[in-house]
Amino acid sequence: MDAGRPTYVLANESLKDEGFRVGDSFVLDGTAEMLTIAGFVRDQTYNHIASVFIPIETWRKLAFAAPGSDKGVRDPVNAIMLQGKNIDPNAIGELLPGTETVTRAHAVQGISGYKEETGTIFMMLGFLFVISAFIVGVFFYVLTMQKSNQFGIMKAIGAKNGFLGKAVISQVFVLSLASIAVGILLTCGTAAVLPKGMPFRLETSWVIVYSLVLLAIALLSSLVSVRTVVKIDPLKALGRVE
């Protein structure tokens, strides 16, 4: 870089929440390098910390400031990313001995704390699905037991178990679908008011997948209620009618 010429960088837009704007300058901790923001990028963080993209010459100047830290390598880099189809990491590794070739997925898994954090999140999701199945099953079971007299009367006047089972499942389907829709709206509302620096992204594909999973759990839980309806004795139910 030319002496006296500002070093322009791209910063994650979460820095806007801290008051930074295009044209502002800042100094990196532990260095005397002055960086000037030329623009902002979206969703570029590392371990939930805003990322800053700098010219590679400036990066080399900061990363290999200590004498001999570059080990005599000319224009050193940390990594080279290849984009394209049918790229074989093993074949590339054989052609470039002394290097480590991995896929993007493996590189992400190697980030410090990433595997532990995602494992915790998925464990929480698993527990939430189990708890949801239990709560939904108990709720509809209690609702079915409260209507046992009505189901008994319907069976006494000729209603088939298949018809009653379909009625229970359809009620569970409608109630669950409405509840999931309300939950999605509340989640979207919460995501809209979260600060930009919050590491939270609502992916449409995951919302659809989890909604279908919750709907499937609700329908499977309703089978307990259907089994209860099938076992209702119409004579006993009529005997309890006041």
N, C-alpha and C positions, 0 to 999 in steps of 0.2 A: 504494500500500500504506500502511496505517496505521502511523504511527511506533511502534516498539516491538513491533509484531506480527510474528511469525516468517514468513518466506517459505518456504512448503512447495513441494517439488519432487518429481518422480519421476525415479529414477535407474536406469540399467541394472544388472541383477542381478550383473554381473561385479564391481561394487564391493563385494559381499559378501565376495569373496575377499581384499579389502584390509582387512577388519574393520569395514566400515560396516554399520549396522543402522538399522531404522526409528526415527526420533527423533533420530538423530545429526545434527550440524550441521557445516558446513564453509564456508570462505571461498574464493571464486573468486580465482585468481591475478590480481594487478594491480588488484584492487578491494577494497573494504571490505564488500562485500555478504555477509551471513551467510545461508546457505541451509540449510533443515532437510528431511531426507528423510522424506517422507510414505508412500512406497511404492516398489516396484521393478517394472520392466518387463523383458521378455525380448527378447533379440536386437535391441537398439537401440543401434547404434554408428555412428560416423562415422570413416572411415579407421582402423578397428580400435580406436578410442578410445571409451570408455563415454560415452554421451549422457546429458544431464540435461535434463529438460523443466521449464521454469519458466513462471510466469504472464507473459503478453505485456506487462503493464505493467512488470514487472521487467526483461524483455528490452529494452524500449525505453529504460529508465533506464540500462542498461549499454551498449547498442549505440550510443546517441546521447548519450553523456555529454558529449562535446565540444560547446561552443556552436556552433550553426549546422550541425552535422553532419546534422541531419534535413532541411536545405534548405527549411525552412519548411513541410514537409508535416505535416499534422495526423494523429496516430496512424499513423505509418509502419509498413509491413510489408515484409519481404523478398520474400515470394511468397504467392500464394493458390492453393490446390489445389482443383480441381473434380472431383467424383466423379459418375459417371453413364455412361450409354450414348450412343453416337452424338454425342460431343462433337468438334467440328471445331476444331482449334487455329487454323487459318487464318481461319475466320470470327470467332472470338473476338478474334484479333489485329487484324482490320479494325475491329471495334467498339470496341476499346480502343487507340487510337493512342498511341504512346510506350511501350508495354509489349512484352515479349517473351513469346510464348506457345509452349510446347513440351509434348510428351507426357512422361509419366513416364519412359519408357525413355530419351528424349533427355536428360532432366534427370539421370538416373543416369549416363549416359555422360559428362556434363560434369563429374562430380566429379573433383577433382584426383587423378591417379594411378590411377583406376579402369580406364580403357581399357588402360593399360600393364600393370597387374597381371593383368587377365583375359586379355590377349593372351599374356603369359608362361605363364600356367597352361594355356591351350588349346594352346600350342606344345609344352609338356611332355607333355600328354596325347597329342598327335599322334605325338610321338617314341616314347612308350611303346607306342602301338598298333603302330607299325611294328616296333619291337624285339620286341614280343610275337609278331607274325606270323612274324618271322624265327626266333625261338627255338622256337616251337611247330612250325613247318615242319621245321626241322632235327631236332628231337627225334623226331618221328614218322617222318621219312625214315630216320634211323639205326635206329629200331626196326623199320621195314619191311625194311631191308637185312639185319638180323640174322636175320630170319625168311624170307629168300628161298628157302632150301632147302625149308622147310615149304610155302610157297606153290607152289613148283615141283612138289612131290609131289602137292599137292591138284589142281593143274591136270592132272597126268599121269593121275590117276585119275578125271578127268571134271568137276572143278569149273570153272564158267564164270567169265569175267572179271567179269561183273556181280555174281555171288555174292561173289567175293573183294573187289570194290570196296565193296560194301555192308558187308561184315565190317569192313574197315578204317575206313570212315566211322563205323560204329556204335561201334567202340572209341574213336575220337577223340572222339565225342560224349559218351560216358559219362565218360571221363577228364577231358575239359574241363569238363563240368557239375559233376563232383565237385570239381575244382580251384577253379572259380569259387565254389562254395558255401563251401569252406574259406576262400577269400580274403575273402568277405563277412563271415563270422563273425569273422575276425581284424580286419577293418576296424572292425566294430561294437564289438569289444572294445577296440580302440585309442581309438575315439571316446568310449567310456564313461569312460576314465581321463584323458582330456585335461582340463585346467583350463577353467573356464567362460569365462575371458578369451581363450582361444584362438579365433581366427576360423575355425572349422571347423564345418560343418553337413553331415550325411549325409542327403541328400534321397532318399527311397525311389524316386521316379520316375527320377532320374539313375542310381541303383544298378541298376535294372532295365534301363535303356537301355544302359549300359556293359557290363552282363553279357551282353546279347544281342549287342552288337557284338563282344565278345571271343569269344563262342561262334561267331559267324559267321566271324570271322578264323580260328579253329581249324579249322572245317570247310573253309574255302577252302584253308588250308594243307595239309590232308590230301589235296587233289587231287594234289599232287606225289607223295605216297606211292602213291596209287591208280594214277597213270601208271606208276610203277616196277613195281607188281605186274602190270599189264597187259603190260609188256614182258618179264617174266621168261620165259625159255625153259625149259620143263619138262625137256628132255633135258639141258641144261647143268646144271640144278639137280640132277638125278639123278646126273650124273657127279661132282658134288662131295660126294655123300653118302658118309660113311665107314662 
